[in-house]
Amino acid sequence: MHKPIQSILSTIKKELQGIDKQLDKLVNSVSEWRQRRDLLLSAKGVGNVLAYTLMSELPEVGKLNRKKIAALVGIAPMNRNSGSFQG
């Protein structure tokens, strides 16, 4: 059972490596994308996966200020002062 599974996993890993190379080539071909990726990679703990994810899922990064990005992503603390809630 292990040999066929290992073979499938090996094939998937090779495919992922090919996709990573294509993605790197594409990002390197567009100067704006390359600059944005390099800026994201300059932050500690940010690798290619996170940089490419942020670039694709949150293209507003770098265009909006930190408060607007936090609100857009849903991590900004919001006061709930309206109504009669006491808590």
N, C-alpha and C positions, 0 to 999 in steps of 0.2 A: 504493500500500500504506500510505503514511503517514497519509493522511486518515482512512480507516476506523479505524485504530488510535488516532489522536488523538481521534476522536469517542468511541470506547469508553472511553479513559482519562478524558476530560472527564466522561462520564456517571458513571463510578466515583467520581471526585473529588467531584462534586456529591452523590452518594449518601452518601459518607463524611462530608461536611460536615453533611448532614441528621442522620445518626446521632450525630455529635458534639454537635449542638445538643440532640437528644433526651436524650442522656446527661447533659449539663450541666443541663438542666431537671429531670430526675429526681433527680440528686444534690442540686440546690438545694432540692428540695421536702422533703427529709428532713434535719432539723437535725444528726443524728448523722453522717450521711454528709458533709454540707457541712463540719462541723468537722474530720472526719478528712482530707478532701481538702485543706482549707486548711492543716492542720498538715503534711501531706506536701509541699505546694507551697512551704512556707516553707523547706524544705531546698534548698540550692544544687544546681542541676543537675536538679531534679525538675520535670517538666512534667505536663500533664494525662494524657498517655498512660501514663507510669510510675505516677502517682498512682492512676489508675483500674485499672491492672493489679494493683497491690499490693492495692487495696481488694477486688478480685474474687477474686484468686488466693490471697491471704494475709490473710484477715479477722482473724487473730490479732494483727496488728500493732497495738500500742497496748494490748493486753491481756496480753501476755507480756513478760518482761524480755528484754534483748538476747541473753543467753546461750541462752535457750530458743528464741528466734526463729532464731538462727544455727544451732542444732542441728536445728531443724525444716526449715530451708531446705537444710541440708547443707553449710554453709560453716564450721562450727565445727571447730577443730583437735581431734582426738580422739587420745589416747594409745592405743597398741596394746601394752599391757604384758603381756597374758596369753599363755600358751604359752611356747615355748622360742625364739621369734624373737629373733635378735641382729642389729641392723642400724644 
